[in-house]
Amino acid sequence: MSTLYLLHKPYRMLSQFSDDQGRATLKDVIDVPGIYAAGRLDHDSEGLLLLTDDGELIHRISDPRHKQPKTYWVQVEGKPDDSAIDALRKGVTLKDGLTRPARVGRLIDPDVAPRQPPIRHRADAAVSWLEIIISEGRNRQVRRMTAHIGHPTLRLIRTAVGPWQLTGLAPGQWRSETLHAPVKRRHPPSRATRRRS
């Protein structure tokens, strides 16, 4: 039996409990002794971060061999066309090799909390949202994938890791749940609206 903590990591917060440069850390939003993050989110990314004091559980969640799918809602510059979406679905070649095929769809007006500070938008610049589900965890992978297809990421929110969902948590909020069985790989349901050609 293990306890897992689901935290909505805010923008510009490190996925660790200390920092010698005075930046925001997890200790600013969760005060539970002895827990560690299972995986990480970049300083400029938001969303679901899982924490626990169970080393075996951390391994099962974060080790790429277990292939826990991770779901991201991604705001990008411009409006990716069908060929760009298909490229992400098939896999794109980055500097560290070909990505695995991703599940990708368009999101229409997703319900997301305002970011602090807000993103600066040009009045004449189009933006759009994608849902991207990947089963690997390379450094800044989603951002590099969208840049590869010519649509840089403006905002990135992780909404699910395996079966665990961000639903109901505002930035900085967390909840806990007790696990009675080993973690199994399971794809979360997709909320994206896909446009077929």
N, C-alpha and C positions, 0 to 999 in steps of 0.2 A: 504494500500500500504506500503510495507516494502522494505528496501535495504538489500541485502545479499552479503557478501564479501566471495569470494572463494580464499583461500590462499594455496599455496604449502609450507607446513611447512618443513623446512630442518631438516636433521639429527642433533641430539644433540641440539635442541631448545625446550624450555618449551612452553606449550600451554597456556601461561599467559603473562601478560604485565610487571610483575616486579619479581625480585628475589633478596633475600638478600645475595646470595652466588656468585653473579657476573656472572651467567650463561646466555647464549643467551636466549632472550625472544622475543615475538611477536613485541615488540616496535622497534626491530632492523630491521624489514622488512615491517611493515605497520603502518602508522601514521594517523589513523582515530579516532577521539575522541569518547568516549562513547560506544564503541562496545565491545562485549564479545564473547567468543567461545561457540558455540553450541556443547557441547561434548568436547572431548579432544583426543590428540594423545600422546603416551608416549614420553619421552625425546629421546629415541633411535629408534623411528619410524618416518617415513616420509609421506608426501603426503597431501591429501585434508583435510583442516580444514575450517569449515564454521563459520563465525562471523556475528553478527548483533547487533543493539541496541534495537531490538524488543523482549521483554521478552516472549511474547506469541509464537513467531516464534521459539525462542530458545527451549522452552518447547516442541513444536510440532516436532522439529528435534531430540532432544536428549532424550526425555522420552522413555524408552523401551516399554511402552504400545502402542506407535505409530508404532513401529517395522519398522523404516526406514532401509532397507537393506544397509549394508556396504560392499564394495568390496575391497579386498586386493590382491596385487601381492606380493607373499611371496617366497623369495629365501631360500631354505632349504638344509641342508647337505644330501648328498646321493640322491637316486632316489626312491621315494616311489612307491611300486608296487600296483597292482589293489586292493589288500585286504586292504592296508593302506588308499588308496583313498576312498574306500567304507566305511571304518570305520568312516571317517570324514563326509561323506554324511549322514550316519545313526545317528551320534551323539556319542560322546565319554564321558566317565565318568571321570570328573576331581574332585579335592578335594571339590569343591562347587556344585557338582552334574552333571547330564547328560546334555550335550549341545544339543541345538536344531539341527535338521538336517541342514547341510550346502550344498550349491552348490559348487562343487569342480571340477576343471579340470586342466590339465597340460598346461603350457604356453611354447611355443617354441620361444626362442630368443626374449623376450619382449623388446620393445624400451624404455629403462629407462635411465635417466641421470646418469652419474657416481656419486658415493657417495663420499663425502669428510668428513673425510678421507676414502680412499678405504678399502674394506674388505680384510683381509689377507687370502689368499688361499694357501692351501698345493697343490703342483703340482700333488700329487697322489690322491687327494680327489675329488670325484664327487659331483657336486651340481646340483640342478634343481629348476625350478620355478613352482609355483602353483598359480591359481586364486581361492580364497576362498571368498564366499559371505555368510555373517551371518546376522541374524536379532535380535541379542542380543548384549549386550556390557559389558561383564564381564571384570574384570581387567586382562590385558595382555592375553586375551582369545586365540587369534590366535596363539601366541607363545606357550601357554600351550597345545593347541590342536596338533600342529606339534611335540612338544616334546613327547606327549603321544604316538604317532605312531612311535617314534624312529627316527625322522628327525627334529632336532632342527632348529629353524629359524635363518638365518644369516642376512637377510635384510627384512624389512616389509614396504611396500608402500601402503597407502590407495588411491585408484584410483577413488572411487565414494562413495557418501552418498545419498541414494535414487536416484533421477533423476539427481543430480549434479555430474559433471565429472571433473577430474583433467586435462583433455586434454588441451594442449596448454600452460600450466603453468610450467616454470622452477622453481627449488627450490628458494624460497624467493620471487617469483612473485605472484601477486594477481589481481583479476578483480572483478567488482561488477555487480550485476543485480538487477532489480526492480521486485518485486513480486506483482501481482495484485489479486491473488486468494489464498485461503488457501492451505497449503501443503498437498498433497495426497501421500499415500504410493505407490511407484512404483519401481519395480525391474529394475536395469540397464541391458542393454544387456551384456551377457557374451562374453568375447573375448578369453576364454580358448579353447584349442584344447583337446577334451576329447578322450581318448583311450578306446574303448569298448572291453570287454573280450568276 
